[in-house]
């Protein structure tokens, strides 16, 4: 395969899901089964091409970057700059080739799973259409070679998530969650947009390579490293939104309102992965300060989300917070400089997290049917307290779920162990290099927490006594179309897939070879550790990191068994002892409440204030001006009655003017050294003048033509016929007056200027 | 390009007048014939506009260069021999288009056609209505093709009267108030414009080739050349107080039309009262006349002052964007909300104009076009619902997505276009405006502050969408029929244009770049170079 074919093939991979969307959104009703087979077939075709691309790229063109550009907008010969165009293009490097496969594996298996899970849905065909555009948007992010298309696809991902989270829009909570996801993401996107503006203003291009080349050549925004850091952090703001990092993570748990396979798609391969992918893409241009910022945001996210996950009882909520926490891990990994590890964890996590969500979907599906069977519409099918003992009834779901849980906890033989361990080693190295020890401490602590809450979930769901024996009896394993994806994801959670070797303790393999840490382009004074220093340091800490991480993970697991399986520690008693802390965690650190009270209510208050201001003050002045003019020229006045701002302002001003006029008159007439009688006399004169003046203003001095306005209103009310109205209007003089005024104006101006 | 010896711009401009005469001689009861006549005339106008599109040369700049103006028609219109007190007055019939007016010509033809479709259900005095609509069409088109200031002013005033009657007679309950407010406000603006125009007239002379005398002129292109200003005349020189004053007069005149804060309060009233089709024209075309005027007249005739006033303009843009969005969010009335969203979106045009560079300028003019199509869609969408439910209260609906799926589909495109979703045209113009404005160091902070509008727009648009379309089915509107063929005929072409320009904006942008660069060149040549990065 030559590079051109590779590019055409990746373009085809990009456009296939779009075609699926377009076909299904318009014609799904015309197809048998509403076209689910078509959408799924297209997804698997795209998977096949993605695999072909990745294999070719990683074998035949391992160290090359293949890209092509297309002129899209031509600004012409711009004054002061010269000819300028905007180029759009796609790029296949190892990063995008691997990501392409990750996205398509998850997407195609989610398509397959959805055939079973979404059976009989009210908008079944449209659901598959939306899966198509979601996949397309994500592939756009993966394949682009410039910030412009990145931003475009970025926003399209926002749209797709809006459509899918709000799939069951009859539910208020679903439409709220969809809206929240879009708007919270927009906040991050605006930051990213400003970051892109900084880069474009400096380099007049959106394409990655020229921008990086220019930075390498020492050309940095506004000639200052601070601006380069700002650009990096602002672009990262996009990732904060999409990858649900603190403080914009609040949309993601609510996004569970979407169908469960969609959660799998959002949490594993699309959307949240986009943010991490963006950081990976822009890694080379991030300064040490920007990376430090990113590391802290990631660590904070990992910690906050892990603590919340412990206290949740909804199976999907637990998984949601575990995603947030793991994303924090990846971002922290990239922030500390563990480039390969961050992206490695993104890829491995995609597989087992997609599996976890589809597994939970399988459980919810079964629970839903069992509850439906029992005519129980009150019990929550997603609450793990209503489950228990499902292990025997759903063997495939259970065993696969267990594998994913081992992977996410970082137990050897799984892919998660390798990638997590790399990140942990990275944080230790970072601590060594910079002295910021808090990052590795948080990282290891969260590793233990993760193992604990994930095993809590598994034990409560699959082990122990069932919450209800009759319900358990009605539970069945899900159909093949749902279990096959689970098995595939479980297989992809095994370590050997990711290394190509049989040493379960070493991440070295095809993946790490394909994704070496890129050399930074940032000026040396602002850059983080160089590749040599980094490799040296992380090599030293690798052994301790592995031992420590194993200790943390096993402690978490054992603790989970002690508390929830053997019940040696009474969980309820612990909760009762730590009531305030538990409430705090159950309520997710009160982030939603905080944002509601400040940002949302603040904005709403401002909107109401501005509306009042606009209607009363701005428009009041306009109407006030009209009313004085009417009052003065027509001798009519109802200023007091109106009571508007404008009329009051008018009366204030005219009052002041009148008083001033009276004072001027009186003081000019009065002698320099008045007697008391004179003072009294002239004082009265001044007051009288002011009063008279104010009265004149108030009642108006004219009476110019009362009948015109009244007559007009009456006429319009009486005659509906067009000709009548127009001719009569002209007769009553409004139009004539207007024309006369214009003519007069022309003449006056002519004379004046001449 | 000419037909029967008459140039295409004349046809474009006066075809509606022909249509109006035709409508007026038709018998009063023949409503169907009147409608089809109006539709045929505006349809023909669209065909002519498409022909112009395919014959337009994107490499010619225009602006201040008569040679590179396209489809030019030029003749002496009024010639008053020398009088004792003002000298000889010569007013030209001078039409032509360049990359600045070309998108507006297309927009006017398109929106007028859509407006006729949207007017199909008018039953009160249809004949008068259509006659007024067609007259309005001529006025709008004339403004965009006129290159003689006097002619420009005449068209500007021609547009005013039919608009007044269309709101004042066919409007809602408070139509009288809204119409007179619109009328007086615009009149105030045109008085200021008149003042500046006559000042310009007496300051500028050109050589009359037939007599060899220097002659005062209303020719706009002549007014853009500093060499034509008579030594010692009122507006001669650079940056003088009188020039500032004239600029201010013109600016306020145009600002009222845009509308720029604080002159915007006529807009919500006019929109709420106007019938759907008139709202479509008002938001789709009329608002653009304000920004067009600033770009066509203020910028090239007073370039040094335009430059000096960049920061105030950007501040106004910021107020329009953010204040408009916040006001929109507080509305209960669907139509009023869209009206305020227009204020916000026109702010983006202003921001692009304040950028004083090619990206910003192209973004601004492209945003003028895109706002025209997108807001037209939004007002049509409000019209659809109002025709059925006779209410525009946003809280009265809910769940319409279940009963009106086609309507919801079209609405989704329009709403997401309005909130600047990539892939739809609004995004491109918004992004370019910001891109340009950010490059201008003077207004960089204001630009960053204005991005707040991006979030606010998403918030109020999605909130509206949720209130009207999502949620449980509202039994009260259960029997509401979905959008019909005629309504789709008005909306779908606009939707296709929005999508096409979103995917490949060069369809329109390519014809603008030469003119925009020329305009920037004029402004930059006038004074200290606008701050731009290398």
HADDOCK unambig.tbl for C-alpha pairs under 7 A between the chains (distance, minus, plus):
assign (segid A and resid 72 and name CA) (segid B and resid 506 and name CA) 6.96 0.50 0.50
assign (segid A and resid 73 and name CA) (segid B and resid 506 and name CA) 5.55 0.50 0.50
assign (segid A and resid 74 and name CA) (segid B and resid 510 and name CA) 6.44 0.50 0.50
assign (segid A and resid 75 and name CA) (segid B and resid 513 and name CA) 5.45 0.50 0.50
assign (segid A and resid 76 and name CA) (segid B and resid 513 and name CA) 5.64 0.50 0.50
assign (segid A and resid 76 and name CA) (segid B and resid 514 and name CA) 6.32 0.50 0.50
assign (segid A and resid 77 and name CA) (segid B and resid 517 and name CA) 6.97 0.50 0.50
assign (segid A and resid 78 and name CA) (segid B and resid 358 and name CA) 6.30 0.50 0.50
assign (segid A and resid 78 and name CA) (segid B and resid 517 and name CA) 5.81 0.50 0.50
assign (segid A and resid 79 and name CA) (segid B and resid 517 and name CA) 6.35 0.50 0.50
assign (segid A and resid 79 and name CA) (segid B and resid 520 and name CA) 6.99 0.50 0.50
assign (segid A and resid 79 and name CA) (segid B and resid 521 and name CA) 6.21 0.50 0.50
assign (segid A and resid 81 and name CA) (segid B and resid 534 and name CA) 6.23 0.50 0.50
assign (segid A and resid 152 and name CA) (segid B and resid 422 and name CA) 5.14 0.50 0.50
assign (segid A and resid 155 and name CA) (segid B and resid 421 and name CA) 6.64 0.50 0.50
assign (segid A and resid 155 and name CA) (segid B and resid 422 and name CA) 6.54 0.50 0.50
assign (segid A and resid 156 and name CA) (segid B and resid 422 and name CA) 6.78 0.50 0.50
assign (segid A and resid 169 and name CA) (segid B and resid 470 and name CA) 5.61 0.50 0.50
assign (segid A and resid 169 and name CA) (segid B and resid 471 and name CA) 5.70 0.50 0.50
assign (segid A and resid 170 and name CA) (segid B and resid 399 and name CA) 6.95 0.50 0.50
assign (segid A and resid 170 and name CA) (segid B and resid 470 and name CA) 6.13 0.50 0.50
assign (segid A and resid 170 and name CA) (segid B and resid 471 and name CA) 4.00 0.50 0.50
assign (segid A and resid 170 and name CA) (segid B and resid 472 and name CA) 4.72 0.50 0.50
assign (segid A and resid 171 and name CA) (segid B and resid 471 and name CA) 5.84 0.50 0.50
assign (segid A and resid 171 and name CA) (segid B and resid 472 and name CA) 6.99 0.50 0.50
assign (segid A and resid 172 and name CA) (segid B and resid 471 and name CA) 5.71 0.50 0.50
assign (segid A and resid 175 and name CA) (segid B and resid 466 and name CA) 6.73 0.50 0.50
assign (segid A and resid 175 and name CA) (segid B and resid 470 and name CA) 6.88 0.50 0.50
assign (segid A and resid 179 and name CA) (segid B and resid 462 and name CA) 6.32 0.50 0.50
assign (segid A and resid 183 and name CA) (segid B and resid 455 and name CA) 6.65 0.50 0.50
assign (segid A and resid 183 and name CA) (segid B and resid 458 and name CA) 6.41 0.50 0.50
assign (segid A and resid 183 and name CA) (segid B and resid 459 and name CA) 6.17 0.50 0.50
assign (segid A and resid 186 and name CA) (segid B and resid 455 and name CA) 5.89 0.50 0.50
assign (segid A and resid 187 and name CA) (segid B and resid 455 and name CA) 6.13 0.50 0.50
assign (segid A and resid 190 and name CA) (segid B and resid 451 and name CA) 6.67 0.50 0.50
assign (segid A and resid 197 and name CA) (segid B and resid 435 and name CA) 5.90 0.50 0.50
assign (segid A and resid 197 and name CA) (segid B and resid 438 and name CA) 6.64 0.50 0.50
assign (segid A and resid 201 and name CA) (segid B and resid 439 and name CA) 5.22 0.50 0.50
assign (segid A and resid 201 and name CA) (segid B and resid 533 and name CA) 6.88 0.50 0.50
assign (segid A and resid 202 and name CA) (segid B and resid 533 and name CA) 6.78 0.50 0.50
assign (segid A and resid 607 and name CA) (segid B and resid 326 and name CA) 4.84 0.50 0.50
assign (segid A and resid 607 and name CA) (segid B and resid 327 and name CA) 5.58 0.50 0.50
assign (segid A and resid 607 and name CA) (segid B and resid 329 and name CA) 6.29 0.50 0.50
assign (segid A and resid 607 and name CA) (segid B and resid 330 and name CA) 5.25 0.50 0.50
assign (segid A and resid 608 and name CA) (segid B and resid 330 and name CA) 5.61 0.50 0.50
assign (segid A and resid 610 and name CA) (segid B and resid 326 and name CA) 6.97 0.50 0.50
assign (segid A and resid 610 and name CA) (segid B and resid 327 and name CA) 5.88 0.50 0.50
assign (segid A and resid 611 and name CA) (segid B and resid 327 and name CA) 5.16 0.50 0.50
assign (segid A and resid 611 and name CA) (segid B and resid 330 and name CA) 6.32 0.50 0.50
assign (segid A and resid 618 and name CA) (segid B and resid 262 and name CA) 6.62 0.50 0.50
assign (segid A and resid 619 and name CA) (segid B and resid 265 and name CA) 5.77 0.50 0.50
assign (segid A and resid 721 and name CA) (segid B and resid 125 and name CA) 5.96 0.50 0.50
assign (segid A and resid 722 and name CA) (segid B and resid 125 and name CA) 5.92 0.50 0.50
assign (segid A and resid 722 and name CA) (segid B and resid 128 and name CA) 5.47 0.50 0.50
assign (segid A and resid 749 and name CA) (segid B and resid 195 and name CA) 6.56 0.50 0.50
assign (segid A and resid 749 and name CA) (segid B and resid 198 and name CA) 6.80 0.50 0.50
assign (segid A and resid 750 and name CA) (segid B and resid 198 and name CA) 6.81 0.50 0.50
assign (segid A and resid 753 and name CA) (segid B and resid 199 and name CA) 6.45 0.50 0.50
